[in-house]
């Protein structure tokens, strides 16, 4: 089987995006008959139907969706290659797209690591974007980013590789005068006896808490839902319910809020923070540089102290 050529793939993607081979041909500047023949020849070559044709246009089949996803990735890599080659020609080393979650940005020394990386590799430009863990994985699959840092557990999609970077521990956050504030640790069953604030932007953490509640035979029904950790912190400080956040985020808030954090003593409350990317052989040289740099800077003494503290809390 021969690989499809770039022109045919471009026409095929345009047909899906436009919902019509006719409009795709106009977009790509090719005759309708030629565009239709290219797609038909592609289906014959691959031995599968890629488009469902109807009076209202075309829609991709399951095989068509699969091909489209890989085609978009190929075009994304092609564009990145062009950018990096232009950067090399201009005396630089290219750019890297890095997507990370809010808890990684706020609760771990990623900013410091990137600053040190910039000093050592001034020719590499890092484009940083904050997204949820699930969006990171989707963007990696679709070729919209080069490296991701996630907190969600489980296996990663086919074609991606994950490596441990750091870890964090979930805290139950409350006003300093709260009845639970003097505790060294709390079980999740105890926390469920109090109203909780749901933080929407922490999609992976919300799912984690929902699953833990279901295992206890309880349905998680937060009274308040907010978009950010900062909004949750201010509501907690004002006496509205409790919130669960990663431990590294708490020190970033103003001490005047007078918040107390108590370890959530559950095995699942210690989360692995992972670097995710395509295999190193598929990355640009600049992306490999950053991936290797971050991998080498994964450990620090705070990780050991956190592990000791949470292990002691869980044992009580």
SVG drawing of the C-alpha trace seen along z (x, -y; Angstrom):
<svg xmlns="http://www.w3.org/2000/svg" viewBox="-30 -40 53 43">
<polyline fill="none" stroke="black" stroke-width="0.4" points="0.0,0.0 1.3,-3.4 1.0,-6.3 -1.4,-9.0 0.1,-12.1 -0.2,-15.5 -2.5,-17.0 -5.0,-14.2 -4.9,-14.3 -5.5,-18.1 -8.5,-17.6 -9.9,-14.8 -9.6,-17.0 -11.2,-19.9 -14.1,-17.6 -14.7,-16.7 -14.4,-20.3 -16.7,-21.6 -19.1,-18.7 -18.9,-18.7 -16.5,-17.6 -17.6,-20.5 -16.8,-23.1 -13.5,-21.2 -12.5,-21.5 -13.2,-25.2 -11.1,-25.6 -8.2,-23.6 -8.4,-25.2 -9.0,-21.9 -11.8,-20.7 -14.7,-18.8 -14.2,-15.8 -10.5,-15.6 -11.1,-16.1 -13.7,-13.3 -11.4,-11.0 -8.5,-11.5 -10.7,-10.6 -12.2,-7.6 -8.7,-6.4 -7.6,-6.8 -10.5,-4.6 -9.5,-2.0 -5.9,-2.1 -6.7,-1.8 -9.5,0.7 -12.0,-1.1 -14.8,-3.6 -13.7,-7.0 -16.7,-9.1 -20.5,-8.5 -22.0,-10.4 -25.6,-11.7 -27.8,-14.4 -26.6,-16.9 -22.9,-16.3 -20.4,-14.0 -19.5,-12.8 -16.5,-10.7 -16.9,-7.0 -15.0,-5.5 -12.1,-4.8 -12.3,-8.4 -12.2,-9.8 -9.1,-7.7 -7.4,-8.8 -8.3,-12.5 -6.8,-12.4 -3.5,-11.0 -3.5,-13.4 -4.0,-16.4 -1.0,-15.2 1.1,-14.8 0.3,-18.4 1.0,-19.7 4.4,-18.0 5.1,-19.3 4.3,-22.9 6.5,-22.5 9.3,-21.2 9.1,-24.2 9.1,-26.6 12.2,-24.9 14.1,-24.9 13.4,-28.6 14.5,-29.2 17.8,-27.3 18.3,-29.3 17.9,-32.5 20.4,-31.2 18.0,-29.8 16.9,-26.3 13.2,-26.5 10.2,-26.5 8.4,-24.0 4.8,-23.9 4.2,-22.9 0.8,-22.5 0.3,-22.0 -2.5,-22.1 -3.1,-24.9 -2.0,-22.8 1.3,-22.1 1.9,-25.8 0.9,-27.0 2.0,-24.1 5.4,-23.0 8.6,-24.8 7.8,-24.6 8.3,-28.4 11.7,-28.2 12.7,-25.2 11.7,-27.0 13.7,-30.1 16.8,-28.0 16.2,-26.2 16.0,-29.6 19.4,-30.5 21.0,-27.3 19.2,-27.2 18.5,-30.8 17.7,-29.7 14.7,-27.7 11.4,-29.5 8.9,-27.7 5.2,-28.4 3.4,-27.6 -0.4,-27.1 -2.6,-26.3 -5.2,-23.6 -6.8,-20.6 -5.2,-17.2 -7.7,-15.7 -7.2,-18.6 -3.4,-18.1 -3.8,-14.4 -6.2,-15.4 -3.9,-18.1 -0.9,-15.7 -2.9,-13.1 -3.9,-15.8 -0.4,-17.3 -1.4,-20.6 1.3,-20.5 4.7,-18.8 5.0,-18.1 2.3,-18.0 2.3,-17.8 -0.7,-16.1 -2.1,-15.0 -4.7,-12.5 -3.8,-8.8 -4.3,-5.8 -2.9,-4.8 -2.3,-7.4 -3.6,-7.1 -1.7,-4.9 1.3,-6.7 2.1,-8.7 4.6,-8.0 4.4,-9.1 7.2,-9.5 6.9,-10.4 8.0,-13.9 6.8,-14.9 3.9,-14.2 1.5,-16.2 -0.8,-15.5 -4.4,-16.7 -5.3,-19.0 -8.6,-19.7 -8.7,-23.5 -10.7,-25.4 -10.7,-28.5 -8.1,-28.4 -10.9,-28.5 -12.8,-25.5 -13.5,-22.5 -11.3,-20.2 -8.4,-22.7 -6.4,-21.2 -6.4,-17.7 -3.2,-16.3 -5.1,-14.3 -8.6,-13.5 -10.2,-10.5 -12.4,-11.3 -15.4,-9.8 -15.1,-12.5 -14.8,-15.2 -18.0,-14.1 -19.8,-15.0 -19.2,-18.7 -20.3,-20.7 -17.6,-20.8 -16.9,-23.4 -16.4,-21.9 -13.6,-23.5 -14.6,-23.1 -11.2,-23.8 -9.7,-20.8 -11.5,-18.3 -9.2,-15.4 -9.5,-16.1 -13.3,-16.4 -13.4,-13.0 -11.0,-11.6 -13.2,-12.8 -16.4,-11.6 -15.0,-8.1 -13.8,-8.0 -17.2,-9.1 -18.9,-6.4 -16.6,-3.7 -18.0,-4.9 -21.5,-4.6 -22.0,-8.4 -22.9,-10.7 -20.8,-13.8 -23.2,-16.8 -21.3,-20.1 -23.3,-23.0 -21.1,-25.5 -19.3,-25.2 -16.6,-27.7 -14.3,-28.0 -11.0,-28.5 -9.0,-27.5 -8.6,-31.1 -12.4,-31.6 -12.7,-28.5 -10.0,-29.8 -11.8,-33.1 -15.1,-31.3 -13.5,-29.0 -11.9,-32.0 -15.3,-33.6 -16.7,-30.6 -18.4,-28.9 -17.8,-25.1 -14.5,-23.2 -12.4,-22.7 -9.9,-20.1 -6.8,-21.4 -3.2,-20.2 -0.8,-21.0 1.6,-23.1 -1.2,-25.5 -2.0,-26.6 1.2,-28.5 0.5,-30.8 -2.4,-32.5 -2.3,-35.6 -1.8,-34.7 -4.5,-37.2 -7.0,-34.7 -6.1,-32.6 -6.6,-29.2 -5.6,-25.9 -4.8,-22.8 -5.1,-19.3 -3.7,-16.2 -6.3,-14.0 -5.0,-10.7 -6.1,-8.4 -3.7,-6.4 -5.4,-8.0 -4.9,-11.5 -1.2,-11.4 -1.1,-12.1 1.6,-11.4 2.5,-14.4 3.7,-13.1 5.4,-14.4 3.7,-13.1 4.8,-13.3 5.2,-11.3 8.3,-9.0 11.5,-11.1 12.4,-9.9 9.3,-11.7 10.0,-15.0 11.9,-18.0 15.4,-18.6 14.1,-21.6 11.3,-19.5 13.7,-16.7 16.0,-19.2 13.1,-20.5 11.8,-17.0 15.2,-15.8 15.8,-18.9 12.5,-18.6 13.0,-14.9 16.4,-15.5 14.9,-18.1 12.1,-15.9 13.3,-15.4 13.7,-17.7 13.8,-17.3 10.2,-18.6 9.0,-15.4 10.7,-13.3 9.3,-15.4 5.8,-15.2 6.0,-11.5 7.1,-11.1 4.4,-13.4 1.5,-11.8 2.7,-8.3 2.7,-9.1 -0.8,-10.7 -2.2,-7.7 -0.9,-5.3 -2.8,-7.0"/>
</svg>
